Structure formats: structure tokens, C-alpha cells
Amino acid sequence: MPDLYNFDIMKYTSYFSQILKGNGSPHLSQDMFALYMNIVHLEGRIAQLNDLANKAKQNDKKFVYRLKIDAIEDKIKKLTNRMEPKEFLNSLIKISDYSI
């Protein structure tokens, strides 16, 4: 069954993981690191809800999961200002350089 989740699954999490593996931890202020980790958490929550939706037998339950997923997707879009992961992480690094 195809995923109900249409947002790129774990794209911020995957990008951050690649950066950590390739370059080590980026230079982020505590606030910017917390913001990125919040997005990672939200993506994990979406993945979990998507799994539950795919296992749900009743359409009304699938609908409820979809509503929750949509709300979290909107939150991620707002937190990232709709930037792609590379652009978003670079902006956090720039903000951190000015605030540290």
C-alpha cells in the first residue's frame, strides 16, 4: 500500500544525518540546534502516523491520521520557511554565527 504521507519522508533528518556523517556536527547555537532537532522529531512523528494510517483498517481512522500528518507538515513548512534542507541548515549556521 502506498504511503499516505506526501511530504518528502524524513528529508531534513536524512540531510542532517548526511552532514553529521560527512562533516561532523555543524556549528549551531543552542537555539538553532534545538530548532533543527524539533524538525527531526516532527518528521519522525509523521513517519509514525503514516505507518499507523497504512495499517488502519477503517477509512475514518486513516482520515484522522491524515489530518494529524497535514498539521505537522504545515508546522514543518512554517518552521523551515519552506526552505530545502541544505538552504535551511545554512541559514541556521549563519544565524548561529551572528548569535554566538
C-alpha positions as CSV (number, residue, x, y, z in Angstrom):
1,M,0.0,0.0,0.0
2,P,1.5,3.4,-0.9
3,D,2.2,5.9,1.9
4,L,-0.4,8.4,2.6
5,Y,2.3,10.8,3.5
6,N,3.2,13.0,0.5
7,F,5.8,15.3,2.2
8,D,9.3,14.1,1.4
9,I,9.8,11.5,4.1
10,M,12.5,12.5,6.6
11,K,14.2,14.9,4.2
12,Y,15.5,17.2,6.9
13,T,16.5,14.2,9.1
14,S,18.3,12.5,6.2
15,Y,20.2,15.6,5.1
16,F,21.3,16.4,8.7
17,S,22.4,12.8,9.1
18,Q,24.5,13.0,5.9
19,I,26.1,16.2,7.1
20,L,26.9,14.7,10.5
21,K,28.5,11.6,8.9
22,G,30.5,13.6,6.3
23,N,31.5,16.7,8.1
24,G,30.8,16.3,11.8
25,S,28.4,18.4,13.8
26,P,27.6,21.8,12.2
27,H,28.4,24.9,14.2
28,L,24.9,25.8,15.6
29,S,23.9,27.8,18.5
30,Q,21.9,26.0,21.2
31,D,18.6,27.6,19.9
32,M,19.3,26.7,16.3
33,F,20.2,23.1,17.2
34,A,17.0,22.8,19.2
35,L,15.0,24.1,16.2
36,Y,16.6,21.5,13.9
37,M,16.0,18.7,16.4
38,N,12.4,19.8,16.7
39,I,12.0,19.3,12.9
40,V,13.7,15.9,13.1
41,H,11.3,15.0,15.8
42,L,8.3,16.2,13.8
43,E,9.4,14.2,10.8
44,G,9.7,11.1,13.0
45,R,6.2,11.8,14.2
46,I,4.9,12.0,10.6
47,A,6.6,8.7,9.7
48,Q,4.9,7.1,12.8
49,L,1.5,8.4,11.9
50,N,1.9,7.4,8.3
51,D,2.7,3.8,9.5
52,L,-0.4,3.8,11.6
53,A,-2.5,5.2,8.8
54,N,-1.3,2.5,6.4
55,K,-2.2,-0.2,9.0
56,A,-5.6,1.2,9.8
57,K,-8.5,-0.8,8.5
58,Q,-11.1,1.9,8.8
59,N,-11.1,4.9,6.5
60,D,-12.2,7.2,9.3
61,K,-9.1,6.4,11.2
62,K,-7.0,6.9,8.1
63,F,-8.6,10.3,7.7
64,V,-7.8,11.3,11.3
65,Y,-4.2,10.3,10.8
66,R,-4.1,12.2,7.6
67,L,-5.3,15.4,9.4
68,K,-2.6,15.0,12.0
69,I,0.0,14.5,9.3
70,D,-1.2,17.6,7.5
71,A,-1.0,19.7,10.6
72,I,2.6,18.5,11.3
73,E,3.6,19.1,7.7
74,D,2.3,22.7,8.0
75,K,4.2,23.2,11.1
76,I,7.5,22.0,9.4
77,K,6.8,24.3,6.5
78,K,6.3,27.2,8.9
79,L,9.4,26.4,10.9
80,T,11.6,26.0,7.8
81,N,10.1,28.9,5.9
82,R,9.6,26.3,3.1
83,M,13.4,26.1,2.6
84,E,15.0,22.9,1.3
85,P,17.2,21.1,3.9
86,K,20.5,22.5,2.6
87,E,19.3,26.0,2.5
88,F,17.6,25.8,5.9
89,L,20.7,24.3,7.6
90,N,22.9,27.0,6.0
91,S,20.6,29.7,7.3
92,L,20.7,28.2,10.8
93,I,24.5,28.2,10.6
94,K,24.6,31.9,9.5
95,I,22.2,32.9,12.3
96,S,24.3,30.9,14.8
97,D,27.5,32.7,13.7
98,Y,25.9,36.0,14.4
99,S,24.4,35.0,17.8
100,I,27.4,33.2,19.3
